[in-house]
Amino acid sequence: SLPPELDYSQIKAIDFLRSRMGYVLSFENKIFRTSDGGVSWTKVSSLLGVATDLCFLNERVGFLIGNRKIYKTENAGTTWTLDYSSSEKLLEIEKTEANSLFVVGRNGSILRRK
């Protein structure tokens, strides 16, 4: 079940690493983590600014995009540091099985990070 501050209408992005381990980004820019397949959720951070999408490579390393920036965490979403700035608005981030990242930006730009 979702915590009171996060209902289904508040989910902006979701990323599961495995069937039991996943992360959610809310419209209020809060990040929640589950390690039991979504039975319970714990808030791991509240972000300043606007975030639009997130993805995690493993339980500790993840990326999120907001406006024209890519941010990285190495501590499971507790803190985030700037990883890249773009001249275009970034819309979506996805990972491959080989843990490469692809970011789609406005006007058809595609960024790849190995």
Residue, then its C-alpha position, 0 to 999 in steps of 0.5 A: s500500500l502507498p503511504p498517505e502522502l503518495d496515492y496513485s494519482q501522484i506518481k510521476a515516474i516509477d522504476f523497478l530493478r527487480s520484482r521487489m526493489g523499486y523507486v517512485l517519483s511523485f508530482e511533489n518531487k518526493i522519491f520513495r523506495t520499496s524493497d518488498g514489491g510495493v507492500s510498503w514504501t519509504k520516502v528517501s528524499s524530497l527534491l528542490g525544483v522540477a524532476t520529470d523521470l528517474c531510473f536506477l542502475n542498481e540499488r544505490v546508483g540512479f539518475l533523474i532528469g529535471n528541466r535541462k539537467i541530469y542528476k545522479t545519486e550514489n546512495a539510493g536516492t538520499t542525495w543527488t548531484l548534478d551530472y550533466s546540463s543540456s541546452e534542451k529540456l529533457l523529457e525521459i530517461e531509460k536504461t538498457e540491459a547493459n546499463s547504458l542510459f538514453v535520455v530523450g530531449r525536446n526537439g528530438s535530441i537523444l543523449r547516451r551515457k555509458 
